[in-house]
Amino acid sequence: MAGLIEAPVGADAPREISIRVGDLLQFPATGGRVDEGEGVVELVGAFMEGVAAGGATLTPQGGPSKVLFRALAPGSATLAVMTGDPWSAPVSQQFAVRVET
């Protein structure tokens, strides 16, 4: 069964992450990209969190708060994850991802 893996960002975050094919990798970030290994991992997108309440969906104002990647095939990939203000001062962090079967 595939997993939803939450990965931290910042100075204490692990720079190497191992996941399995089918897993989703989630970062608390405003953007991201696959720098190497596009056939191994794909960027699903950057999302704003919302809450379903009383028949409506409530979402905060501002930029995205979560970035989601999906493991497609065994191999290695390098991801760039952006944090901070996406419009004026984004900060990029690199992560090496190993995808296993």
Contacts in CASP RR format, 6 or more apart in sequence:
PFRMAT RR
TARGET T0000
AUTHOR 0000-0000-0000
METHOD contacts of the structure
MODEL  1
MAGLIEAPVGADAPREISIRVGDLLQFPATGGRVDEGEGVVELVGAFMEG
VAAGGATLTPQGGPSKVLFRALAPGSATLAVMTGDPWSAPVSQQFAVRVE
T
2 20 0 8 1.000
2 22 0 8 1.000
2 23 0 8 1.000
2 24 0 8 1.000
3 20 0 8 1.000
3 22 0 8 1.000
3 23 0 8 1.000
3 24 0 8 1.000
4 23 0 8 1.000
4 24 0 8 1.000
4 26 0 8 1.000
5 17 0 8 1.000
5 19 0 8 1.000
5 23 0 8 1.000
5 24 0 8 1.000
5 25 0 8 1.000
5 26 0 8 1.000
6 26 0 8 1.000
6 27 0 8 1.000
6 28 0 8 1.000
7 13 0 8 1.000
7 14 0 8 1.000
7 17 0 8 1.000
7 25 0 8 1.000
7 26 0 8 1.000
7 27 0 8 1.000
7 95 0 8 1.000
8 14 0 8 1.000
8 27 0 8 1.000
8 28 0 8 1.000
9 27 0 8 1.000
9 28 0 8 1.000
9 29 0 8 1.000
9 81 0 8 1.000
9 83 0 8 1.000
9 93 0 8 1.000
10 83 0 8 1.000
10 93 0 8 1.000
13 93 0 8 1.000
13 95 0 8 1.000
14 95 0 8 1.000
15 94 0 8 1.000
15 95 0 8 1.000
15 96 0 8 1.000
16 95 0 8 1.000
16 96 0 8 1.000
16 97 0 8 1.000
16 98 0 8 1.000
17 25 0 8 1.000
17 95 0 8 1.000
17 96 0 8 1.000
17 97 0 8 1.000
17 98 0 8 1.000
18 97 0 8 1.000
18 98 0 8 1.000
18 99 0 8 1.000
18 100 0 8 1.000
19 25 0 8 1.000
19 71 0 8 1.000
19 97 0 8 1.000
19 98 0 8 1.000
19 99 0 8 1.000
19 100 0 8 1.000
20 71 0 8 1.000
20 99 0 8 1.000
20 100 0 8 1.000
20 101 0 8 1.000
21 71 0 8 1.000
21 72 0 8 1.000
21 73 0 8 1.000
21 74 0 8 1.000
21 99 0 8 1.000
21 100 0 8 1.000
21 101 0 8 1.000
22 70 0 8 1.000
22 71 0 8 1.000
22 72 0 8 1.000
23 70 0 8 1.000
23 71 0 8 1.000
23 99 0 8 1.000
24 44 0 8 1.000
24 68 0 8 1.000
24 69 0 8 1.000
24 70 0 8 1.000
24 71 0 8 1.000
25 41 0 8 1.000
25 68 0 8 1.000
25 69 0 8 1.000
25 70 0 8 1.000
25 71 0 8 1.000
25 97 0 8 1.000
26 66 0 8 1.000
26 67 0 8 1.000
26 68 0 8 1.000
26 69 0 8 1.000
27 66 0 8 1.000
27 67 0 8 1.000
27 69 0 8 1.000
27 81 0 8 1.000
28 65 0 8 1.000
28 66 0 8 1.000
28 83 0 8 1.000
29 46 0 8 1.000
29 64 0 8 1.000
29 65 0 8 1.000
29 66 0 8 1.000
29 67 0 8 1.000
29 81 0 8 1.000
29 82 0 8 1.000
29 83 0 8 1.000
30 46 0 8 1.000
30 63 0 8 1.000
30 64 0 8 1.000
30 65 0 8 1.000
30 67 0 8 1.000
30 82 0 8 1.000
30 83 0 8 1.000
30 84 0 8 1.000
30 85 0 8 1.000
30 86 0 8 1.000
30 90 0 8 1.000
31 45 0 8 1.000
31 46 0 8 1.000
31 64 0 8 1.000
31 67 0 8 1.000
31 81 0 8 1.000
31 82 0 8 1.000
31 86 0 8 1.000
31 90 0 8 1.000
32 43 0 8 1.000
32 45 0 8 1.000
32 46 0 8 1.000
32 67 0 8 1.000
32 79 0 8 1.000
32 80 0 8 1.000
32 81 0 8 1.000
32 82 0 8 1.000
33 43 0 8 1.000
33 79 0 8 1.000
33 80 0 8 1.000
34 41 0 8 1.000
34 42 0 8 1.000
34 43 0 8 1.000
34 69 0 8 1.000
34 77 0 8 1.000
34 78 0 8 1.000
34 79 0 8 1.000
35 77 0 8 1.000
35 78 0 8 1.000
35 79 0 8 1.000
35 80 0 8 1.000
35 94 0 8 1.000
36 76 0 8 1.000
36 77 0 8 1.000
36 78 0 8 1.000
37 75 0 8 1.000
37 76 0 8 1.000
37 77 0 8 1.000
37 78 0 8 1.000
38 77 0 8 1.000
39 72 0 8 1.000
39 73 0 8 1.000
39 77 0 8 1.000
40 71 0 8 1.000
40 72 0 8 1.000
40 73 0 8 1.000
40 74 0 8 1.000
40 75 0 8 1.000
40 76 0 8 1.000
40 77 0 8 1.000
40 97 0 8 1.000
40 99 0 8 1.000
41 69 0 8 1.000
41 70 0 8 1.000
41 71 0 8 1.000
41 72 0 8 1.000
41 77 0 8 1.000
41 79 0 8 1.000
41 97 0 8 1.000
41 99 0 8 1.000
42 69 0 8 1.000
42 70 0 8 1.000
42 72 0 8 1.000
43 67 0 8 1.000
43 68 0 8 1.000
43 69 0 8 1.000
44 68 0 8 1.000
44 69 0 8 1.000
44 70 0 8 1.000
45 67 0 8 1.000
45 68 0 8 1.000
46 64 0 8 1.000
46 66 0 8 1.000
46 67 0 8 1.000
46 68 0 8 1.000
47 64 0 8 1.000
47 65 0 8 1.000
47 66 0 8 1.000
47 67 0 8 1.000
47 68 0 8 1.000
48 59 0 8 1.000
48 60 0 8 1.000
48 62 0 8 1.000
48 63 0 8 1.000
48 64 0 8 1.000
48 65 0 8 1.000
48 66 0 8 1.000
49 59 0 8 1.000
49 60 0 8 1.000
49 65 0 8 1.000
49 66 0 8 1.000
50 57 0 8 1.000
50 58 0 8 1.000
50 59 0 8 1.000
50 60 0 8 1.000
51 57 0 8 1.000
51 58 0 8 1.000
51 59 0 8 1.000
52 58 0 8 1.000
63 86 0 8 1.000
64 86 0 8 1.000
67 81 0 8 1.000
67 82 0 8 1.000
69 79 0 8 1.000
69 97 0 8 1.000
71 97 0 8 1.000
71 99 0 8 1.000
72 99 0 8 1.000
73 99 0 8 1.000
74 99 0 8 1.000
74 100 0 8 1.000
74 101 0 8 1.000
75 98 0 8 1.000
75 99 0 8 1.000
75 100 0 8 1.000
76 96 0 8 1.000
76 97 0 8 1.000
76 98 0 8 1.000
76 99 0 8 1.000
77 96 0 8 1.000
77 97 0 8 1.000
77 99 0 8 1.000
78 94 0 8 1.000
78 95 0 8 1.000
78 96 0 8 1.000
78 97 0 8 1.000
79 94 0 8 1.000
79 95 0 8 1.000
79 97 0 8 1.000
80 92 0 8 1.000
80 93 0 8 1.000
80 94 0 8 1.000
80 95 0 8 1.000
81 92 0 8 1.000
81 93 0 8 1.000
81 95 0 8 1.000
82 90 0 8 1.000
82 91 0 8 1.000
82 92 0 8 1.000
82 93 0 8 1.000
83 90 0 8 1.000
83 91 0 8 1.000
83 93 0 8 1.000
84 90 0 8 1.000
84 91 0 8 1.000
END
